[in-house]
């Protein structure tokens, strides 16, 4: 996999699957808990929907956007996801005392993987050169002119 667009898209898929499984794991915890599950207000549910839409959109955007827009979008989206995830996982629980929750360790496990992944996305986008993007586009053009198609 030499194409940075493909690599970034794959990293967003990996991050999204970790976000989703961490949320499913938390849901199982709440369903099996003898305590009443927390009820999130509509603004919190909307916020989490917007937050999850970022990696979903970036899977496609990483493949379709031109170099400059792609690079900038990956740096911004990766930065947002890294900062929000870091705050919700590492800062907020220390302030509220939620780090004592038995489920916290599982969530930290996923959050660490997610944070490393989005940090790699930022690094890949930051170090992505315009020359590499031009070579990638040229390869695609030459393949289509030669009648070569991807399967």
N, C-alpha and C positions, 0 to 999 in steps of 0.2 A: 504494500500500500504506500505509494510514493506521493499521491496527491493529497495536499494539505486539506483541501475541501472535504475529501472523503474521510480523512483522519478526524477532523473536527466534528463532522456529522456523527461518526461512530462514537466519539467521546461524549457527545450530547446524549446519544441513546443510552450509553452506559450510566451516565449521571441520572437520567430520567428513570431508568429501571431501579436504581438504588433509592431515589426519592419515593417512588411508588411503593416499593417493598417495605421501606421504613414506615410509611403511612399505613399500609395494610397490617404490618406487625403491631403498630400502635392501636389500630382499630380492634384487632383480636384481643389485645390487652384490656381495652375498655369494655368490650363485650363480655369477657370472662371475669371481669372484676366485680366484687360484691358492691362496690361503691357506684353511685350513679354517674354515668358518663357525662362529661362536660358538654354543655350546649353552647355552641359558638354563635355569636350574633351574626346577622347577615353580612356586615362589613368585613368580619374576619373570614367568612367563607368566600366572599368575593376576592379578598386579598390573597387567600391561598390559591384560588383559581387562577388569578392573574400571575402569581408566582410560578405555578406549574405550567402555565402557557408559555413562559419564556423558553425552557428547554425544548418543549414540543415544537415551537416555531423555529428554534435554532437548528433543529435536525434538518429541516427543509432549507432554511436560509443559508446554512453553511454550504450547501451544494449549489444554490441558485444565484446568490449575490455575486456581483463582480468583486475583484480583489479588494479594493479600498473599503467599500461598504462592508464586505464580509469580515475583513480584519477588524474594523472598528466595532461592528455588531458583536463579534465574538469576545472582544476585550470588555465591552460594556456589559453584555449579558453575563459573561463569566464573573465579572467583578460584582455585579448585583447579587448573583446567586451565592458567591463565596461570602460576601459580607453579611447577607441576611442569614445564611446557614450558620456562619460562625457566631453571629449574635444570638440567634435562637437556641443554639446548642451549647455554646460555651460561656456566654456572658449572662444571659437571662436566668438560667437555672442557678447560677451562683448567687445572683441577687435575690431570687425568690426562695431559694432553698430546695428547689425541685431536684437537685442533684442527688438527693437521698432516695428518690423513687427507684424501686428495683428495675424498672424498665429503662431507666436513664442510661445504663451501661450499653444496652442494645442500641439505643438511639445514638449514642456517642460513636459506636462502632460504624454505623451507617454514615453518620455525619462526617467522620474522619475521611472515609472513602470518597464521599461526595465533594468535600472540600479539596482534597488532593486532586480529584478529577477536574473540577472547575479551575483550579490553579494551573493545571497542565494545559487546559484549554486557553487560558490567558497567555501562558508562556508560548504555546504554539502559534497563536495569533500574533503576539508581540514580535516574535522572531521570524515570522513569515516574510519572505522577501518578494518584491515585485517581479524579480527575474524568474523565480520559481513559478509564479502564477502565469507569466507569459509563456514559459516552456510548456506548462500543463495545457494551456489553451491551444498552443501550436500543435501539440500532439493530438488533441481532439480533432482539430481541423484536418490534419494530415490523414488520420484514420478515416474520417468521413469521405475525403476525396479519393482514398484508395479503396473505398467500398467495404471497409472493416467496420463491423458493428459490435457493440458490447452485448453480451447475452445475460 
